[in-house]
Amino acid sequence: MKIVKKLFNIIKRPEKPKITWWSVVDGLEKVVPILPAKEVIPDWWKRVERFTESMDPLMGKGTVKNCPSFPEFITQGFVVPLWCDLHLQIEHDSFKWNTPHRDFTFDSHGDIQFKDFLPKHVKDNSSMVLKPNCPWRVKTPPGWGLYQLPVFYEFNPVFETMPGIIWTDIHHEINQQMLIKRYGTFTLKRGIPLATYIPYKREKYDYEIQGPNSENAKWSNESFLHVRTKFKGGYKLHQAEVKKCPFGHAPEKTSKKRKKK
């Protein structure tokens, strides 16, 4: 046991990568700050119950709130909220924008840059690509970047920010591309979720596509048993076991042999 403790003291956990956000407009960080995604949970999601009256809490799988992938995804990364009210007037051959202050400006990507190449069913339901001159900057550690994603589960009926990748360790501007879904005159309110940013580490990797074999059958079976041997919570319990291990994987369980008397 003493040897194990010494080993753990020698092995230092790697430092957490630090993401730094800053605004080029003084005070914006206090009025409309960048938010961790876990603080921007959609209202409809908050109302979802884990089980309805027709479901058996013991045997049933429950609603989407019990699914392991959705709850964890919507808490990842950061959300950039719209930093000001934005009034738009979009016609088929022109557009106008207006904001409460000259510090907040917007531009566009011409149809020939993107929209003209879209599938017809998307083009017919899109008016333009709006480009904010975003007042936020961000810096990640060397080798780290950010995925830019729409705030998927907000289901905004007016726009969808297009996904992309930014090497934010060397380039710190994040000017979003907003695919606007309608024509007419309307206002987007300050504070609505605009885009999600999730850090990732740029690394090369190998891959292989396999048929069934003894090794991947073992992986499948063990994964299955972690979940199916519990009425509920098996996936999260397995996650907790992995988090406890300093090497990033679930520790192998061993049993102590009883001493013969």
The 8 nearest C-alpha neighbors of each residue, nearest first, counted from 0:
[[1, 3, 2, 4, 5, 6, 7, 8],
 [2, 0, 4, 3, 5, 6, 7, 8],
 [1, 3, 5, 0, 4, 6, 7, 8],
 [2, 4, 6, 0, 1, 5, 7, 8],
 [5, 3, 7, 1, 6, 2, 8, 0],
 [6, 4, 8, 2, 7, 3, 1, 9],
 [5, 7, 3, 9, 4, 8, 2, 10],
 [6, 8, 4, 10, 5, 9, 3, 11],
 [7, 9, 5, 6, 10, 4, 11, 3],
 [10, 8, 6, 7, 11, 5, 4, 12],
 [11, 9, 7, 8, 6, 12, 5, 245],
 [12, 10, 9, 13, 8, 7, 14, 245],
 [11, 13, 14, 10, 245, 15, 246, 7],
 [14, 12, 11, 15, 16, 10, 245, 246],
 [13, 15, 16, 12, 11, 17, 140, 10],
 [14, 16, 17, 13, 12, 18, 140, 139],
 [15, 17, 140, 14, 18, 139, 143, 13],
 [18, 16, 15, 19, 139, 140, 138, 14],
 [17, 19, 139, 138, 20, 16, 137, 140],
 [20, 18, 138, 137, 17, 139, 21, 136],
 [21, 19, 137, 136, 138, 18, 135, 22],
 [22, 20, 136, 135, 137, 19, 23, 28],
 [21, 23, 135, 24, 134, 136, 28, 27],
 [22, 24, 134, 25, 135, 21, 136, 27],
 [25, 23, 22, 27, 26, 134, 102, 135],
 [24, 26, 27, 23, 22, 28, 29, 21],
 [27, 25, 28, 29, 24, 30, 22, 31],
 [26, 28, 30, 29, 31, 25, 24, 32],
 [27, 29, 32, 26, 30, 31, 22, 33],
 [30, 28, 27, 26, 32, 31, 25, 33],
 [29, 31, 27, 28, 32, 26, 82, 190],
 [32, 30, 27, 28, 82, 29, 190, 33],
 [33, 31, 28, 29, 34, 30, 27, 80],
 [32, 34, 79, 78, 80, 77, 31, 35],
 [35, 33, 78, 77, 36, 32, 38, 79],
 [34, 36, 77, 37, 38, 76, 78, 33],
 [35, 37, 77, 74, 39, 38, 78, 76],
 [36, 38, 74, 35, 39, 40, 73, 75],
 [39, 37, 36, 35, 40, 34, 74, 78],
 [40, 38, 36, 37, 41, 34, 78, 35],
 [39, 41, 38, 37, 42, 44, 45, 73],
 [42, 40, 44, 43, 153, 39, 45, 152],
 [41, 43, 45, 44, 40, 46, 153, 39],
 [42, 44, 46, 45, 41, 47, 40, 153],
 [45, 43, 47, 46, 41, 42, 40, 64],
 [44, 46, 42, 43, 47, 41, 40, 48],
 [47, 45, 43, 44, 48, 42, 41, 49],
 [46, 48, 44, 45, 49, 43, 64, 62],
 [49, 47, 50, 46, 51, 62, 64, 45],
 [48, 50, 62, 64, 61, 65, 47, 51],
 [51, 49, 61, 48, 54, 62, 56, 52],
 [50, 52, 54, 53, 48, 49, 61, 62],
 [53, 51, 54, 50, 55, 56, 48, 49],
 [52, 54, 51, 55, 50, 56, 59, 61],
 [55, 53, 51, 52, 50, 59, 56, 61],
 [54, 56, 59, 57, 58, 53, 50, 61],
 [57, 55, 59, 58, 54, 50, 61, 60],
 [56, 58, 55, 59, 230, 231, 60, 54],
 [57, 59, 55, 56, 230, 60, 231, 54],
 [60, 58, 55, 61, 56, 54, 57, 50],
 [61, 59, 58, 62, 65, 56, 231, 54],
 [60, 62, 50, 59, 49, 65, 54, 63],
 [63, 61, 64, 49, 65, 50, 60, 48],
 [62, 64, 66, 65, 61, 69, 49, 47],
 [63, 65, 62, 49, 66, 70, 47, 48],
 [66, 64, 63, 62, 61, 49, 67, 60],
 [65, 67, 63, 64, 68, 69, 70, 62],
 [68, 66, 69, 65, 70, 71, 234, 235],
 [67, 69, 71, 66, 70, 72, 65, 73],
 [70, 68, 72, 71, 67, 66, 73, 64],
 [71, 69, 72, 73, 68, 67, 64, 74],
 [70, 72, 74, 69, 73, 68, 75, 67],
 [71, 73, 69, 74, 75, 70, 68, 76],
 [72, 74, 75, 71, 70, 69, 36, 37],
 [73, 75, 37, 36, 72, 71, 76, 70],
 [76, 74, 72, 73, 36, 197, 71, 77],
 [77, 75, 197, 196, 36, 35, 198, 74],
 [76, 78, 35, 36, 196, 34, 195, 197],
 [77, 79, 195, 36, 34, 194, 35, 33],
 [78, 80, 33, 194, 193, 192, 195, 77],
 [79, 81, 192, 190, 193, 191, 82, 78],
 [80, 82, 190, 189, 191, 193, 83, 192],
 [81, 83, 189, 31, 80, 190, 84, 27],
 [84, 82, 189, 81, 85, 188, 98, 190],
 [83, 85, 189, 188, 187, 98, 86, 99],
 [84, 86, 187, 98, 186, 97, 83, 87],
 [85, 87, 186, 97, 96, 185, 98, 187],
 [88, 86, 96, 185, 184, 95, 186, 89],
 [87, 89, 184, 95, 94, 183, 96, 185],
 [90, 88, 94, 182, 183, 93, 87, 184],
 [91, 89, 93, 92, 94, 182, 183, 88],
 [90, 92, 93, 89, 126, 182, 94, 127],
 [91, 93, 90, 94, 89, 126, 127, 110],
 [94, 92, 90, 91, 89, 95, 88, 127],
 [93, 95, 89, 88, 90, 96, 92, 87],
 [96, 94, 88, 87, 89, 97, 93, 86],
 [97, 95, 87, 86, 88, 94, 98, 85],
 [96, 98, 86, 85, 87, 95, 99, 104],
 [99, 97, 85, 100, 84, 86, 103, 83],
 [98, 100, 84, 97, 101, 83, 103, 85],
 [101, 99, 102, 98, 103, 104, 83, 97],
 [100, 102, 103, 104, 99, 98, 97, 105],
 [103, 101, 100, 104, 24, 134, 98, 99],
 [104, 102, 101, 100, 98, 105, 132, 83],
 [103, 105, 132, 102, 131, 101, 106, 98],
 [106, 104, 131, 132, 130, 107, 103, 96],
 [105, 107, 130, 131, 129, 104, 132, 108],
 [108, 106, 129, 130, 128, 109, 105, 127],
 [107, 109, 128, 112, 129, 110, 130, 106],
 [110, 108, 111, 112, 107, 113, 128, 127],
 [109, 111, 114, 112, 115, 113, 108, 127],
 [110, 112, 109, 115, 113, 114, 116, 108],
 [113, 111, 110, 109, 108, 114, 115, 116],
 [114, 112, 110, 115, 111, 116, 117, 109],
 [113, 115, 110, 116, 117, 122, 111, 112],
 [116, 114, 110, 111, 113, 117, 112, 122],
 [117, 115, 114, 113, 118, 111, 112, 122],
 [116, 118, 114, 122, 115, 121, 119, 113],
 [119, 117, 121, 120, 122, 116, 115, 123],
 [120, 118, 122, 121, 123, 117, 124, 116],
 [119, 121, 123, 118, 122, 124, 117, 125],
 [122, 120, 124, 119, 123, 118, 117, 125],
 [121, 123, 119, 125, 124, 117, 120, 118],
 [124, 122, 120, 121, 125, 119, 126, 118],
 [123, 125, 121, 122, 180, 120, 181, 126],
 [126, 124, 180, 122, 179, 123, 181, 127],
 [125, 127, 181, 179, 180, 182, 124, 91],
 [128, 126, 179, 125, 178, 129, 110, 114],
 [129, 127, 178, 177, 108, 107, 179, 176],
 [128, 130, 107, 177, 176, 106, 127, 108],
 [129, 131, 107, 106, 176, 105, 175, 177],
 [132, 130, 105, 133, 174, 106, 175, 129],
 [133, 131, 105, 174, 104, 134, 130, 106],
 [132, 134, 174, 131, 135, 173, 175, 172],
 [135, 133, 23, 22, 24, 132, 136, 103],
 [136, 134, 22, 133, 21, 23, 137, 173],
 [135, 137, 172, 171, 21, 20, 22, 173],
 [138, 136, 20, 171, 19, 21, 167, 139],
 [137, 139, 19, 167, 168, 171, 18, 20],
 [138, 140, 168, 18, 167, 143, 144, 17],
 [141, 139, 143, 168, 16, 142, 17, 138],
 [142, 140, 168, 143, 139, 169, 144, 167],
 [141, 143, 201, 200, 140, 168, 144, 202],
 [144, 142, 200, 141, 140, 199, 139, 201],
 [145, 143, 166, 167, 199, 165, 198, 168],
 [146, 144, 198, 197, 165, 196, 199, 164],
 [145, 147, 164, 197, 196, 163, 148, 198],
 [146, 148, 196, 163, 162, 164, 195, 145],
 [149, 147, 162, 195, 194, 146, 196, 161],
 [150, 148, 160, 194, 151, 195, 159, 161],
 [149, 151, 194, 195, 153, 152, 148, 192],
 [150, 152, 149, 153, 154, 148, 73, 155],
 [153, 151, 154, 150, 41, 73, 155, 44],
 [152, 154, 155, 151, 150, 41, 192, 40],
 [155, 153, 152, 156, 151, 150, 159, 158],
 [154, 156, 153, 157, 158, 159, 152, 150],
 [157, 155, 158, 154, 180, 159, 181, 153],
 [158, 156, 180, 155, 179, 181, 159, 178],
 [159, 157, 179, 178, 180, 155, 156, 177],
 [158, 160, 178, 177, 149, 161, 179, 155],
 [161, 159, 177, 149, 176, 178, 194, 162],
 [160, 162, 176, 149, 159, 177, 148, 163],
 [163, 161, 148, 147, 149, 160, 146, 164],
 [162, 164, 147, 146, 161, 148, 165, 145],
 [163, 165, 146, 147, 145, 166, 144, 162],
 [166, 164, 167, 145, 144, 146, 163, 170],
 [167, 165, 144, 168, 170, 169, 145, 164],
 [166, 168, 170, 144, 171, 169, 138, 165],
 [167, 169, 139, 141, 138, 166, 140, 170],
 [168, 170, 167, 166, 171, 138, 141, 139],
 [171, 169, 167, 166, 168, 172, 165, 138],
 [170, 172, 137, 167, 136, 138, 169, 173],
 [173, 171, 136, 170, 174, 137, 135, 133],
 [174, 172, 175, 133, 136, 171, 135, 137],
 [175, 173, 133, 132, 131, 172, 130, 176],
 [174, 176, 130, 173, 131, 177, 160, 133],
 [175, 177, 130, 160, 161, 129, 128, 178],
 [178, 176, 160, 129, 128, 159, 179, 158],
 [177, 179, 128, 159, 158, 160, 127, 180],
 [180, 178, 158, 127, 126, 125, 181, 177],
 [179, 181, 125, 157, 158, 124, 126, 178],
 [182, 180, 126, 125, 179, 157, 183, 124],
 [181, 183, 89, 126, 90, 184, 180, 91],
 [184, 182, 89, 88, 90, 185, 181, 87],
 [183, 185, 88, 87, 89, 182, 186, 86],
 [184, 186, 87, 86, 183, 88, 187, 85],
 [187, 185, 86, 85, 87, 188, 84, 184],
 [186, 188, 85, 84, 86, 189, 185, 191],
 [189, 187, 84, 191, 186, 190, 85, 83],
 [188, 190, 83, 84, 81, 82, 191, 187],
 [189, 191, 80, 81, 82, 188, 192, 31],
 [190, 192, 80, 81, 189, 193, 188, 187],
 [193, 191, 80, 194, 79, 81, 190, 78],
 [192, 194, 80, 81, 79, 191, 150, 160],
 [195, 193, 149, 150, 79, 78, 148, 192],
 [194, 196, 78, 148, 150, 77, 149, 147],
 [197, 195, 147, 77, 146, 76, 145, 148],
 [196, 198, 76, 146, 145, 75, 77, 199],
 [199, 197, 145, 144, 146, 76, 196, 143],
 [198, 200, 144, 143, 145, 201, 197, 146],
 [199, 201, 143, 142, 202, 144, 198, 145],
 [202, 200, 142, 143, 199, 203, 144, 166],
 [201, 203, 200, 204, 142, 199, 143, 205],
 [204, 202, 201, 205, 200, 206, 142, 199],
 [203, 205, 202, 206, 201, 207, 200, 208],
 [204, 206, 203, 207, 202, 208, 209, 201],
 [207, 205, 204, 208, 209, 203, 202, 210],
 [206, 208, 209, 205, 210, 204, 215, 211],
 [207, 209, 206, 210, 211, 205, 215, 212],
 [210, 208, 207, 211, 212, 215, 206, 214],
 [209, 211, 212, 208, 215, 216, 207, 213],
 [212, 210, 209, 215, 216, 213, 214, 219],
 [211, 213, 214, 215, 216, 210, 209, 217],
 [212, 214, 216, 215, 217, 211, 218, 219],
 [215, 213, 217, 216, 212, 218, 211, 219],
 [214, 216, 218, 217, 212, 213, 219, 211],
 [217, 215, 213, 219, 214, 218, 212, 220],
 [216, 218, 220, 214, 215, 219, 221, 213],
 [219, 217, 215, 221, 216, 220, 222, 214],
 [220, 218, 216, 222, 217, 221, 223, 215],
 [219, 221, 223, 217, 222, 218, 216, 224],
 [222, 220, 224, 223, 218, 219, 217, 225],
 [221, 223, 219, 225, 220, 224, 218, 226],
 [224, 222, 220, 221, 226, 225, 227, 219],
 [225, 223, 227, 221, 226, 222, 228, 220],
 [224, 226, 222, 223, 233, 227, 228, 221],
 [225, 227, 233, 224, 234, 223, 228, 229],
 [228, 226, 224, 229, 223, 225, 233, 230],
 [227, 229, 224, 226, 225, 230, 233, 223],
 [230, 228, 231, 233, 227, 226, 232, 225],
 [229, 231, 57, 58, 228, 232, 227, 233],
 [232, 230, 229, 233, 57, 226, 60, 58],
 [231, 233, 235, 234, 236, 229, 230, 226],
 [232, 234, 226, 236, 229, 235, 225, 231],
 [233, 235, 237, 226, 236, 232, 238, 225],
 [236, 234, 238, 237, 232, 233, 239, 67],
 [235, 237, 233, 239, 238, 234, 232, 240],
 [236, 238, 240, 234, 235, 239, 233, 241],
 [239, 237, 235, 241, 236, 240, 242, 234],
 [240, 238, 236, 242, 237, 241, 235, 243],
 [241, 239, 237, 243, 238, 242, 249, 236],
 [240, 242, 249, 248, 238, 243, 244, 239],
 [243, 241, 239, 244, 240, 238, 247, 245],
 [244, 242, 240, 241, 245, 239, 249, 247],
 [243, 245, 241, 246, 242, 247, 248, 249],
 [246, 244, 247, 243, 242, 12, 248, 241],
 [247, 245, 244, 248, 249, 241, 250, 243],
 [248, 246, 245, 244, 241, 242, 249, 243],
 [249, 247, 241, 246, 244, 250, 242, 245],
 [248, 250, 241, 240, 244, 251, 247, 237],
 [251, 249, 252, 244, 248, 241, 240, 243],
 [250, 252, 253, 249, 248, 244, 254, 240],
 [251, 253, 250, 254, 249, 255, 240, 244],
 [254, 252, 251, 255, 250, 256, 249, 257],
 [253, 255, 256, 252, 257, 251, 258, 250],
 [256, 254, 257, 253, 258, 252, 259, 251],
 [257, 255, 258, 254, 259, 253, 260, 252],
 [258, 256, 259, 255, 260, 254, 253, 252],
 [259, 257, 260, 256, 255, 254, 253, 0],
 [258, 260, 257, 256, 255, 254, 253, 0],
 [259, 258, 257, 256, 255, 254, 253, 0]]
